[in-house]
């Protein structure tokens, strides 16, 4: 039904696009009575479709504008096809008329050209109206597709192929986001993520908890919409595990004292899992932590990290570390330590730490891991590190091996259907990408819902 409506609307819009120039020429050259009344409804219909191409159905303004942009681009495809056919027919009729009556020469040359020019302008309005909307509202297009679309726009036929690709990507995004919103609306009263203890989300190495650039992407908002209370670790981006553990311990004390929540449920990604274990085992946080769920955490370290540290000359290591530390001090880290963070991720350092970092009684330890099936499944630089990690550590997510991530009473291996894997960044929605076989936001909703079901 939607496609039938789209074709009908497209044909009507095409009629307006092609009739408007003709009516305008008739009105300006031969001002017949009533010609203006024919022009006005056509112009009104054209502008109305451009302002509101579809009925209001998006759950948010962004999704509504995105859906409207997709619809306008589809209408552009339909109207361009109809316009080309109409112009061919029109010029053929004028050509036949010229052969019989020389008075039609002006119409063939001036009128036909003017009508074609006006039709092109009107088609351009429809196209750019749709393109600007999807460019401004789509998350899934990313930088890559925006740049490639701009480049392909200059190549005949290729530009049409890429336009269809953009329509598909944005259309899928609008439909997916609408379905998620409707699902959350249905279960809003259930508050499936309202756990007994709040969630403390702990980031990994080389990132911070910025206010306007969330490390966890769209996950926290989805959890909150379903009843969760969410806090962030706020430890430095790069430091030794023990130092980060002390920072997390202070953060846990602060949350417990300010809220009276008694305990927290920690969800920690990558090195954040090691930091959290240190906080529990060495900083006295066991009484204040109900559960610790580590996500893609190198509990047994990374062999490739040890190899790289051994191969990179000391002068180069010090130079890289100094540059990183200086940069992170400017964005809020009081005492970043690049080399200490990297060293603590090596296999030998993790194995030594495991011997003196026992799991605390009374704390539930669980772990989750994902993996890539191909190097290109990880965004840069994970697509480059994947084969190196595979050589040293085996099956991995671009940084951490599956075997290294296993920890605790329960281990969950994420295995999506099809050929698409889940990278180290995908598992925390770092790239805000909708993966067809893995809904990252829904995974965390189910994780929190399971904690609530078990009384945590």
C-alpha positions in Angstrom: 0.0 0.0 0.0 2.8 2.4 0.9 4.5 1.8 -2.5 1.2 2.3 -4.4 0.7 5.6 -2.6 4.3 6.6 -3.3 3.9 5.9 -7.1 0.6 7.8 -7.2 2.1 10.7 -5.3 5.1 10.6 -7.6 3.1 10.7 -10.7 1.0 13.6 -9.4 4.1 15.5 -8.5 5.5 14.7 -11.9 2.4 16.1 -13.5 2.8 19.3 -11.4 6.5 19.5 -12.3 5.8 19.2 -16.0 2.5 21.1 -16.2 3.6 24.1 -14.2 6.1 25.3 -16.9 3.5 24.9 -19.6 0.8 26.7 -17.7 3.2 29.5 -16.8 4.2 29.9 -20.5 0.5 29.9 -21.6 -0.3 32.5 -18.9 2.7 34.8 -19.8 2.5 34.6 -23.6 -1.3 34.2 -24.0 -3.0 35.4 -20.8 -6.1 33.3 -21.2 -8.9 33.8 -18.7 -8.7 31.2 -15.9 -5.1 30.2 -16.6 -4.0 31.7 -13.3 -6.5 29.5 -11.5 -4.9 26.4 -13.0 -1.4 27.6 -12.1 -2.2 28.2 -8.4 -3.4 24.7 -7.4 -0.5 23.1 -9.2 2.0 25.4 -7.4 0.3 24.8 -4.1 0.4 21.0 -4.6 4.1 21.1 -5.5 5.0 23.2 -2.4 2.8 21.2 -0.1 4.4 17.9 -1.1 7.8 19.5 -0.5 6.9 20.7 3.0 5.0 17.6 4.1 5.7 14.6 1.8 4.2 12.1 4.3 1.7 12.2 7.1 3.2 12.8 10.5 4.3 9.3 11.7 7.8 9.7 13.2 8.1 9.4 17.0 10.6 12.2 17.1 11.3 15.2 15.0 14.6 13.8 13.8 13.0 10.5 12.7 10.1 12.4 11.1 12.5 14.6 9.1 14.6 11.6 8.1 11.5 9.7 6.8 10.4 12.8 4.9 13.8 13.1 3.3 13.6 9.5 2.2 10.2 10.0 0.8 11.2 13.1 -1.2 14.2 11.2 -2.7 11.9 8.4 -3.8 9.5 10.9 -5.3 12.4 12.5 -7.0 13.3 9.2 -8.7 9.7 8.7 -9.8 9.2 12.2 -11.0 12.5 12.3 -12.9 11.5 9.1 -14.8 8.1 10.6 -15.6 9.6 13.9 -16.6 12.1 12.4 -19.0 9.4 10.4 -20.7 7.1 13.5 -20.9 9.8 15.7 -22.3 10.6 13.1 -25.0 6.9 12.9 -25.9 6.5 16.6 -25.8 9.5 17.3 -28.1 8.3 14.6 -30.5 4.9 16.2 -30.7 6.5 19.6 -31.3 8.8 18.2 -33.9 5.9 16.8 -35.8 4.0 20.1 -35.5 7.0 22.0 -36.9 7.0 19.8 -40.0 3.4 20.9 -40.7 3.3 24.4 -39.4 6.3 26.8 -39.1 4.4 28.9 -36.5 5.2 26.3 -33.9 9.0 26.9 -34.3 9.0 29.3 -31.3 7.3 26.7 -29.1 9.7 24.0 -30.1 12.8 26.1 -29.5 11.9 28.8 -26.9 8.9 27.2 -25.2 10.2 23.7 -25.1 13.6 24.8 -23.7 12.0 27.1 -21.1 9.7 24.3 -20.0 12.6 21.9 -19.7 14.6 24.4 -17.7 11.8 25.1 -15.3 11.2 21.3 -14.9 14.9 20.8 -14.1 14.7 23.6 -11.5 11.6 22.0 -9.9 13.2 18.6 -9.8 16.3 20.1 -8.2 14.1 21.6 -5.5 12.6 18.1 -4.7 16.1 16.5 -4.7 17.9 18.9 -2.5 15.0 19.2 -0.2 15.2 15.4 0.4 19.0 15.2 0.4 19.4 18.0 2.9 16.9 16.4 5.3 18.7 13.0 5.3 22.1 14.6 5.5 21.1 16.6 8.6 19.2 13.8 10.4 20.7 10.4 9.5 23.1 8.7 11.9 23.7 5.6 9.8 25.0 7.5 6.7 28.1 8.4 8.6 30.9 10.5 7.1 31.9 7.8 4.6 28.5 7.6 2.8 28.1 11.4 2.9 31.5 11.9 1.2 31.0 9.1 -1.3 27.6 10.4 -2.2 29.0 13.8 -3.0 31.7 12.3 -5.2 29.4 9.9 -7.0 27.0 12.7 -7.7 29.2 13.8 -10.6 29.3 10.4 -12.3 26.3 9.5 -14.5 24.4 6.3 -13.6 26.7 5.8 -10.6 25.0 8.7 -9.0 21.6 7.0 -9.4 22.9 3.8 -8.0 24.3 5.6 -4.9 21.1 7.6 -4.5 19.1 4.4 -4.2 21.7 3.2 -1.7 21.3 6.3 0.4 17.5 5.9 0.3 17.8 2.3 1.4 20.1 3.1 4.3 18.0 6.1 5.6 14.7 4.3 5.0 15.9 1.3 7.1 17.1 3.7 9.8 13.8 5.5 10.0 11.8 2.3 10.1 14.1 0.7 12.7 14.1 3.7 15.0 10.4 4.0 14.8 10.0 0.3 15.8 12.3 0.8 18.7 10.4 3.8 19.9 7.1 2.0 19.7 8.6 -1.0 21.6 9.8 1.3 24.4 6.4 3.1 24.5 4.6 -0.3 25.0 6.9 -1.4 27.8 7.4 2.0 29.4 5.2 1.3 32.4 7.0 -2.0 33.1 10.3 -0.3 33.6 12.1 -3.5 32.7 15.6 -1.9 33.4 14.7 -0.5 36.9 17.2 -2.5 38.8 17.4 -2.6 42.6 20.9 -1.0 42.5 21.9 1.7 39.9 24.1 0.9 36.9 27.6 2.2 36.9 29.0 2.2 33.4 32.8 2.2 33.2 34.6 3.1 30.0 37.7 1.5 28.5 41.2 2.9 27.8 41.9 6.0 25.8 38.4 7.4 26.2 36.6 9.6 28.8 33.1 10.2 29.9 32.4 13.4 28.0 29.1 15.1 28.6 28.2 15.7 24.9 30.1 12.7 23.4 28.9 9.6 25.1 31.3 6.7 25.1 28.3 4.3 25.3 26.5 5.8 22.3 22.8 5.4 22.4 22.8 2.7 25.1 22.4 4.9 28.3 19.4 6.7 26.9 17.7 3.4 26.0 18.4 2.1 29.5 17.0 5.2 31.1 13.9 5.2 28.9 13.2 1.7 30.3 13.6 2.7 33.9 17.3 2.4 34.7 19.3 4.8 36.8 22.7 5.3 35.1 26.0 6.7 36.4 29.5 6.8 34.8 32.9 5.8 36.1 34.6 9.1 35.1 38.1 7.7 35.6 41.0 9.0 33.5 41.4 7.9 30.0 44.7 6.2 30.5 46.4 5.2 33.7 47.7 2.1 35.5 44.9 -0.4 36.5 45.5 0.2 40.2 45.3 3.9 39.8 42.1 3.7 37.8 40.8 1.3 40.4 41.3 3.9 43.1 39.5 6.5 41.0 36.6 4.1 40.6 36.5 3.3 44.3 36.1 7.0 45.0 33.4 7.3 42.5 31.5 4.4 44.0 31.7 5.9 47.4 30.4 9.2 46.1 27.4 7.5 44.4 26.5 5.4 47.5 26.8 8.4 49.9 24.9 10.8 47.7 22.0 8.4 46.8 21.9 5.9 49.7 21.7 3.1 47.1 23.9 0.8 49.2 25.4 -0.9 46.1 25.9 -0.5 42.4 25.8 -2.9 39.4 29.0 -2.3 37.4 28.9 -2.7 33.6 32.5 -2.2 32.4 34.0 -2.3 28.9 37.6 -3.3 27.9 40.2 -2.0 30.4 37.3 -0.7 32.5 36.7 -4.3 33.6 40.2 -4.6 34.9 39.9 -1.3 36.7 36.6 -2.4 38.3 38.1 -5.7 39.5 41.0 -3.7 41.1 38.5 -1.4 42.8 36.6 -4.4 44.3 39.6 -6.5 45.3 42.1 -3.9 46.4 40.1 -0.8 47.4 37.5 -2.2 49.7 34.6 -1.8 47.3 33.2 -5.4 47.6 30.5 -4.4 50.1 29.3 -1.7 47.7 29.2 -3.8 44.4 26.4 -6.2 43.8 27.4 -7.4 40.3 30.3 -6.8 37.9 29.6 -7.5 34.2 32.7 -7.1 32.0 32.3 -6.4 28.3 35.2 -7.5 25.9 37.7 -7.1 28.8 41.2 -8.6 28.3 41.3 -10.4 31.7 44.3 -12.5 30.5 45.9 -9.6 28.5 46.8 -9.1 24.9 49.8 -11.0 23.5 50.0 -8.6 20.5 50.3 -5.6 22.9 53.3 -7.1 24.6 54.8 -7.8 21.1 54.3 -4.2 20.0 55.8 -2.8 23.1 58.9 -4.9 22.6 59.3 -3.9 19.0 58.7 -0.2 19.2 61.9 1.7 20.1 61.9 3.3 23.5 62.4 6.8 22.1 59.3 6.4 19.9 57.3 5.0 22.9 58.2 7.9 25.0 57.4 10.4 22.3 54.0 8.9 21.7 53.2 8.8 25.4 54.3 12.4 25.9 52.1 13.6 23.1 49.1 11.6 24.3 49.5 12.7 28.0 49.8 16.3 27.0 46.7 16.2 24.9 44.6 14.5 27.5 45.6 16.9 30.2 44.0 19.6 28.2 40.7 17.8 28.1 40.5 17.0 31.8 42.8 14.1 32.8 44.8 15.2 35.9 47.6 12.7 35.5 47.3 10.5 32.4 49.9 7.8 31.9 49.8 6.2 28.4 52.6 3.7 28.9 51.3 2.5 32.2 47.9 1.8 30.7 49.3 0.0 27.7 51.7 -2.0 29.8 48.9 -3.2 32.1 47.1 -4.6 29.1 49.9 -7.0 28.2 49.5 -10.7 28.8 52.3 -10.9 31.4 51.0 -8.0 33.4 47.4 -9.3 33.4 48.5 -12.8 34.4 50.5 -11.5 37.3 47.7 -9.3 38.4 45.2 -12.1 38.3 47.2 -14.0 40.9 46.8 -11.2 43.4 43.3 -10.0 42.4 40.8 -12.7 43.6 37.1 -12.4 43.0 35.4 -11.0 46.1 32.8 -13.2 47.9 29.4 -11.8 47.6 30.0 -10.0 44.2 28.6 -11.7 41.1 31.1 -11.7 38.3 30.0 -12.2 34.7 31.5 -11.5 31.3 30.5 -10.9 27.7 32.5 -11.1 24.5 32.0 -10.5 20.8 34.2 -11.1 17.8 34.8 -10.0 14.2 34.5 -12.4 11.3 36.5 -10.2 9.0 38.9 -7.3 9.3 36.5 -4.9 7.6 33.9 -5.4 10.3 35.9 -3.1 12.6 36.1 0.6 11.9 39.5 2.2 11.7 41.9 1.3 13.3 40.3 -2.0 14.4 40.2 -3.2 10.8 44.1 -2.9 10.8 44.7 -4.4 14.2 42.3 -7.4 13.7 44.7 -9.5 11.6 47.6 -8.8 14.0 45.6 -9.8 17.0 44.3 -12.9 15.2 47.9 -13.9 14.5 48.9 -13.7 18.2 45.6 -14.2 20.1 43.2 -15.9 17.8 39.5 -15.1 17.4 39.1 -11.5 18.5 37.1 -8.3 18.2 39.9 -6.2 16.8 41.7 -5.8 20.1 40.8 -8.5 22.6 40.7 -12.3 22.1 37.7 -14.4 23.0 39.7 -16.5 25.4 41.1 -13.5 27.2 37.6 -12.1 27.9 36.2 -15.2 29.7 35.7 -14.4 33.4 33.3 -15.1 36.2 30.3 -17.3 36.9 28.7 -16.7 33.5 30.2 -16.1 30.1 28.2 -14.9 27.1 29.6 -15.0 23.6 27.7 -12.8 21.1 27.4 -14.6 17.8 25.3 -12.6 15.3 23.6 -14.3 12.4 25.1 -13.9 8.9 28.6 -12.8 8.0 28.6 -9.6 10.1 30.8 -9.7 13.3 30.7 -7.4 16.3 33.8 -5.4 16.9 35.3 -3.9 20.1 33.6 -0.6 19.3 30.3 -2.1 18.1 29.6 -3.7 21.5 29.4 -0.3 23.2 27.7 1.5 20.2 30.8 3.6 19.7 30.0 4.2 16.0 26.2 4.4 16.5 25.7 1.8 13.8 22.6 -0.3 13.4 23.8 -3.9 12.8 21.2 -6.0 11.2 21.8 -9.1 13.2 22.7 -7.4 16.5 20.6 -4.7 18.3 23.2 -3.4 20.7 20.7 -1.2 22.6 18.3 -4.1 23.1 21.2 -6.3 24.3 21.9 -3.9 27.2 18.2 -3.6 27.9 18.0 -7.4 28.3 21.2 -7.4 30.4 19.7 -4.8 32.8 16.3 -6.6 32.8 18.0 -9.8 33.8 19.8 -8.1 36.7 16.4 -6.8 37.8 14.8 -10.3 37.5 17.5 -11.7 39.8 17.0 -9.0 42.4 20.1 -6.8 41.7 
